[in-house]
Amino acid sequence: MTVKALITKEMLKWARKRTLGNLDDAAKHLKVDKTKLEAWEQGVDQPTFNQAQEIAKKLKIPFGYLYLSTPPDESLPLPDLRVKPGTPPKKPSPDFLEILYDAMRKQEWYRDYLISEEADPVPFVGRYSMSSPIETVAQDIRQTLNLNESFRRKARDQDSFYTKLVEQAESSGVLVLRTSIVGNNTTRKLNPNEFQGFAMPDALAPLVFINQNDYLSARIFTLMHELTHIWMGVSGVSIQDYLETPTRQDETTQRRANEIAAEILVPAQDLISRWQKYYDIDQGLEDLRQYYRVSIFVVLRRVYDLGMIPFDTYHSKYDELIEGIAPKKKGGGGGGYQTYFSRNSATLATTILNSVSEGKMLPTQASKLLNVNPRTLYNMQDYLAGRGA
């Protein structure tokens, strides 16, 4: 006898519209006949238990959602700092929501762990306010990350520079999650046009997330932007457009964070002294891009903001660079088992694995928190042991 799943038709229709849109597209994606899908949504028939499980998987919802009487509230639990003037709030995608909730679970576990260890608060969380001088905040972050000329010289390239910045942020007490996909599902790629990162300040377990499916130079700037949010104690979901000038009140936070991020990466006084020796703007932009390890657009905007080129020059050079930009490879996440550490924060993953080794945490719980299967978990432990961690 075939067992039918007693799901609610309202939830099936909601989930279908939420993820796949119209019936035709949904039927193709779910690999079911359109008339059968319509019958399920009208309540005149119901899928089998196995079919319902497959539907939930393809609609990117927990299986239990199909039994609810009304849809759950899926509003963002963080301030949405992405909204532009005159536009409605952006509805978060299922992929984004899943990533965000996953980060919140990780932060909650790590906070509880630190409480049990009687850890001290991270001193810089919320140290400054929106009215604090840009240079003061930037200098504090630079000192915490040990970001100086020696740091830049030791970085082989921009990718190495980014990795070292992440390592320094984690060493200072910030969890840095970096991934381009949901969990370990390579078919569910995160869209950087939806969000580039978010920050969740916490006295014990501050956390930032970086969308690795963005360009490398953008990820470097996003990391500094989100760290600025931690220092100011302001949570939020971000799309950083340093080249725009926001006007709305809630965008003031974004503008301030962008200005501080730019000052961290390209200190004003240092840039002024270096720019003076260049007579050719193109050579100056290229050399300084390589020196500071940032996008050429960031250098261009900085020299304009600091009054070293007029607006007409900035505007024409910006248009020229946009026209000449070539497609570049976007972000990855490392290779091998190191990828699992970067996706989950190296600090968090190491702490979880050590807790399992010490018998303080069940492997099943650890696997779920790190979004890996038990076999991968044990391989991660071997990888960690091999590195002497």
Sequence and secondary structure as in RCSB ss.txt:
>XXXX:A:sequence
MTVKALITKEMLKWARKRTLGNLDDAAKHLKVDKTKLEAWEQGVDQPTFNQAQEIAKKLKIPFGYLYLSTPPDES
LPLPDLRVKPGTPPKKPSPDFLEILYDAMRKQEWYRDYLISEEADPVPFVGRYSMSSPIETVAQDIRQTLNLNES
FRRKARDQDSFYTKLVEQAESSGVLVLRTSIVGNNTTRKLNPNEFQGFAMPDALAPLVFINQNDYLSARIFTLMH
ELTHIWMGVSGVSIQDYLETPTRQDETTQRRANEIAAEILVPAQDLISRWQKYYDIDQGLEDLRQYYRVSIFVVL
RRVYDLGMIPFDTYHSKYDELIEGIAPKKKGGGGGGYQTYFSRNSATLATTILNSVSEGKMLPTQASKLLNVNPR
TLYNMQDYLAGRGA
>XXXX:A:secstr
   B    HHHHHHHHHHHT SHHHHHHHHTS HHHHHHHHHTSS  BHHHHHHHHHHTTS GGGGG SS     
 SS B    TT       HHHHHHHHHHHHHHHHHHHHHHHTT    TTTT S TTS HHHHHHHHHHHHT SHH
HHHH SSHHHHHHHHHHHHHHHT EEEEESEETTEEEEE  TTT SEEEE  SS  EEEEETTS HHHHHHHHHH
HHHHHHHT  EEE   TTS   SHHHHHHHHHHHHHHHHHS HHHHHHHHTT S HHHHHHHHHHHHTS HHHHH
HHHHHTTSS HHHHHHHHHHHHHH          STTHHHHHHH HHHHHHHHHHHHTTSS HHHHHHHHT  HH
HHHHHHHHHHHTT 
